[in-house]
Amino acid sequence: MQKLRKLIAAVLIGYQPGHTGLREKVVSSVTACLSILFLLLIVQYVELGLPFKMLVLASMGASAFLLFVTPHSPMAQPWPVIAGHLVSAFIGVACAQWISNAALAAAVAVLLSVFVMHLLHCLHPPSAATAMIAVLGGSEVHAIGWQFCYEVVAMNAVLMVLLAIFFNNMVPGRRYPMLHSHHAHHNQFLQQQHSELIEEDFKWALSQMDGLIDVSAEDLVDIYEFALERAQSRREKLSLSSARDDYS
C-alpha cells in the first residue's frame, strides 16, 4: 500500500488545481480550434507549387495552445513564434542535409534550435518540433530542401500569428500581442507606494532563477499589485467590521 501511495504521488507531481474560470477554458479551447480550422482552410486555397500536400505542420497545434491558452506568455508573442519556427526550420534542414544518421540529425537539430532561440530571444517550444519535422518529415520534405523553411514554415507561422491577433482581440478582456502595459490601477499603486519593491526588482529576481520562468516582470508586478489590492480590501473590511462591533 505504501508503495502504491508513493507511485500515485510520483505520477501526480506537478498537479495543481487550475485558477481559470469556465469561460476562459471555453474561450481558449474554441479559439485554438478555430485557428487550426482556418489555417487548414486557408492553405487549401493557396497554391505554392509544392510536390506534396502536407502544408500545415503538426507543430502548429502546439503553437495554437500557447497562442490561445497563454496569450500573455513571452513565448507566445509574434517574434518568438515566427522567428522560433523559422530558425528551427533552417537548422533542421541543414542537419538533415549534413548529418546522415536521422536520429543524430534530429537530436542535433533540437539542440541547436534551443540554443539559437536562446541567443535570439525567440524561445517558442513548438519550434523544436518543427526542427524535427524538417529532419524526420520524409523524402517529400527533404526533396524541397530550403523551400520548406521560407514557404511552408514561414506561411504556417505568419498565418498562426495573424489568426491569434484576430481571434484573441475578438474576445472581450483579451489582448494580443502583449505590449506590456500594466493594469488600469498601476499608477495608483505607484503614487501610494505600498512597498519599496519596484519593477526592476522583479526583473532582477527573475534573473536569479536557475531555470527559465515563463512570465514577464510586468505580469509579476501586476499579480503583486492585485494581491496587495485584495489584501488592502480585506483589511478595510475587517477594520469596518471591528468598528461596528465596538459601536454595538
N, C-alpha and C positions, 0 to 999 in steps of 0.2 A: 504493500500500500504506500509506503514511504517513497519507494522508487517511482511509483506511478505519479505521486504528487510532484516529485521533482521533475519528471518528464513533462507533465502538464505545465508547470511553472516555466520550464525552459521554452516550451512552444509559445507561451503567452508573453515572453519577454518583449517589451516594447508596446504591448497593448495599452491603449489609453482611450477612455470614452471620448467621443467627439464633442466639440463645443458648438458646432454649427447647427443651425435650425433646419427644419424640414424644407423650408423654402429654398435655402441655399443648396441643400443636397439636390433638390429637384432641378434648380436652375443650372447648376454646374453639369449635371448629367445630361440634361436636354440640350444645352448649348454645345457640349462636346459632341453629342450625337449629330446635331445639325451641321457642325463644322466638317465632320468627316463625310457626311452625306453630300454637302455642297461641293467639297473637294473632289469627291468621286464623280459627281455630275459635271463639274466644270472640265475636268481633264478628258472626259469622254468626247467633248466637242472641241478640243484643242489638238490640231494635227501638227506633230513635230517631225514626222518622217522617221520615227524610231522603228527599229526592226523587231520590237517586242511590245507587248501590251501592258506590262506592269509599269504604270505611270504614277501610282500612288504608293509611297513607301510605307511599310508597316510601322516604321519608327514615328510616323506622323500621329499614330494613335497615342503613343506616349507623350508626344508634344501636346496633343489635344488635352490630355489630363492636366498638364502643367498650366496651359493657357486658360483653361476654364475652371479648374478646381482651385488652383492657386495663382490667379492672375496678378496678384501683388508680389509674387516671388521674384527676386532678382534674376533667377534662372529662366523666367518666363517672358522676359522683356524682348522687344524686337531684335536688338543686337545679338544677344545670346542665341536666340532661335535661328536667325538667318546665318550669322557668322559661324555658329557652332556646327550646324549641319554642313555648310559649305566646306569649312576647314576639314571636318572629319571625312567628307566625301573625297576630297583631293588626296588626303592621307591614305584612305582605304584603297583608292585606285592605284596609287603609287606602290603600296605594299603588295597588291595583287599582281602587279607587273614585275616587281623586282624580287619578290620572295616566292620561291616555287612551292614551298610547303604551305598548304592552305591554313592549317591550324596555327602555325607560327605566324603567318601573314596576318590573320585575324587578330591574334593576341597583340602583335606589334602595332597594328592599326589602332586598336583601342588604347594602348599605352601612349602612343604619340598623340592621339586625338585629345586625350585628357590633359596631357602635358601642355600642348599648344593652346588649348582652350583656357587653361590657367594663365598662360602668358598673355593672351589676347583679351582676357577678362570677358570671355563669352561662354562660360560654363552652361551647358544645356545637356543634361543626362541622356535624352533620347538620341543625341548626336553620335554617341558611341555605337548605338545600334546601326546608324547609317554607315559608319565606317565598316562594320561587319558585313552589311549588305553589299557594299562595294567589293568585298573580298569573296563572300560566300554566295553571292547572287546568281552564280552560274555562268554559263558560256554566253548567254544573251546579254547580261550586264557587262561582262568582260569585252564583248565584241564592240561596244560603243565607246569604251575607254573613257577619255576625259569628258566626253559629251554627257556622260552620266552626271557629272558634277554641275556643269553650268547650264544644263537644260532640265534634267529630271529633278535633281535635288533642289536647285535654285527655285524652280517653279513650285514645288511642294512647299518649301519653307516660306516663300513670299506669300503664297495663297493662304497658308495657315495663319500668318500674322494679320493679313487683311481681314480674314474671317473672324479672327479674335477681336480685332478692333471693332468690327461691325456688331457682332453678337454681344460682346461684353458691354458695349456702350448702349445697346438697346435695352438693357436691364436696368431699371431704376436702382440707384445706390451703388452701381458698379462703374469703374472707370479703368480703361486700358488704352495705351500703356500707362504705367505708373510714372508720374512726373515728380514724385516725392514732395508733394505739397501736404503739409500737416493738416490735421483735422481743424474744424471751424473754431474750436476753443483754444487753440495752441497759443495764440498771442496773449490771451488772458492769463495763462499759466506763466508765461514769461514775465508779465507785469507783476503777478502776485508773488513770484519767486518762492514757490513751495519748498524747493530744495536747492542745494548747491549743485546738483547734477545738471550738466548741460549736454548738448548733443555730441560734442567732441568726446565726452567721457564714454558715451555708448560706443562710438567708433573705436576708441582705444580698447574698450573691454572686448569687443568683437575680435580685435587683432591679437588678443592674448589667448584666444581659444585654440586648442590644438588642432581641431578639425574645422571644416567649413560649416558655418551656420547659415542656413538658407533664410535669412531675414536681413532687412536693411536696418541701418541705425535709425532712420526716420520712423520705421514701423515700431522699433523698440521704444522710441520716445513717445509715440502715440499711445502705445499699450501702457507705458508707465504713467502717462498723464490721465488716461481713462481710469486706471486703478486709483490714482490719487483723488480724482473727482468722485469716484464711488465711496472711497474712504471718508472724504470730507462730508458727503451727503449723509453717510451713516452716523458720523459724529454729531452732525447737526440734529438728526432725528433723535438720537439718544439724549442730547442736551435738552431738546424741547420736551421730550417725554419726562426727563428728570425734573424739569422746571414745573411741569404740570402736576407731578406727584407731590412736590414740595408745596405747591399752592393749595392742593386739596388737603 
